[in-house]
Amino acid sequence: MEVTASVEIARPPAEVFAYLADMANNPVWQRGQQWCEWTSEPPLDVGSTYDQVASFLGRTITSSFEVVEFEPGSRIRIKTTGGTMPIDVTREVAPAGDDTSSLVSAVVRGEPAGLLGVLTNIAAPLMRMMVRNSVRGDYQRLKEILEERA
């Protein structure tokens, strides 16, 4: 399953990327995120790790992640290293016309396992729509949060 999202945010790219690349912020803007904390020491780079707990469809999803690609200020890609749902997320930030606005894009790939996997196979179109709406809603919340901080 692959879901994409993009949003323009009226904040400088460096500020947006710094917020987006700090996974400890995930529970603030991603619905269903209960907590997230870094398990590696700074600075952020390829190989950095964190754990998170989220809920989806009433199920608790515990995951460990590793940063597998990192281009400071523009791109971060994370993949699960353990947990109940394999996931691969790429987040990118680019200037949107000038240095005062940003274009944020994301690609989320996942293959639910266990009960979520069974539900996905049975109701694939509905599940894809729910995940797509959830991811796109998250990036809209990100926009609102960062623009309110202006």
Salt bridges, closest charged atoms under 4 A:
GLU2 OE1 - ARG109 NE 2.89
GLU15 OE1 - ARG11 NH2 2.80
GLU69 OE1 - ARG75 NE 2.86
GLU69 OE2 - ARG77 NH1 2.84
ASP88 OD2 - ARG77 NH2 2.57
GLU92 OE2 - ARG75 NH1 2.88
ASP138 OD1 - ARG141 NH2 2.29
GLU147 OE2 - LYS143 NZ 2.88
